[in-house]
Amino acid sequence: KKDIPAVNFITHEIHCSRNIEVCHCCGEPVPRSEMKNHMESEHVQVTCKCRMKIEKSLLKDHQASACPLRPALCPFCTVELPFSKLQEHEAFCGARTEPCGTCGRNVLLREQMEHPRVCG
């Protein structure tokens, strides 16, 4: 899968066909002697803490962006909780009020960003 000078192409092609194998899962060239390690380190199925089975090589991305149990911060109180519980928590937490420093009215936390436009 790389450019090879035409002068070396035949020798290189022979070397590759003997020593390199293309992984049937990811399509990457892997030395034949390392294929077992490659399969075990990259493509073995592992179970995430959310009980989803996923390839080991994809686990970090899953845990960072798709896992329902990934940590998330509430924008109102900065408490860390599982992403799957964030929406319910935000509904409760955003319904709390704090007095406005300008007009003195009690303002919902979820409306504090918009409040300055209508304040006073």
LINCORLIN-V424395 format. One line per field, one symbol per residue. ss: DSSP state (H for helix, E for strand, L for the rest). phi: phi as a letter, one per 40 degrees, with the letter a starting at -180 (. if undefined). burial: + if it has 9 or more other ideal C-beta (glycine too) atoms within 8 Angstrom, else -. Layout:
ss: ???
phi: ???
burial: ???
This chain:
ss: LLLLLHHHHHHHHHHHHHHEEELLLLLLEEEHHHHHHHHHHHHLEEELLLLLEEEHHHHHHHHHHLLLLLEEELLLLLLEEEHHHHHHHHHHHLLLEEELLLLLLEEEHHHHHHHHHHLL
phi: .bcbddccccccccdcccbbbccccbgccbddcbcccdcccbbccbbcccgccacdcccccdccbbccbccbbcccbfccacdcbcccccccccccbbccccbgccbddcbcccddcbcg
burial: --------+--+--++---+--+------+----+--++--+++-+-+-----+++--+--+----+-++-+-+-+----+++--+--++--+++----+------+++--+--+---+-
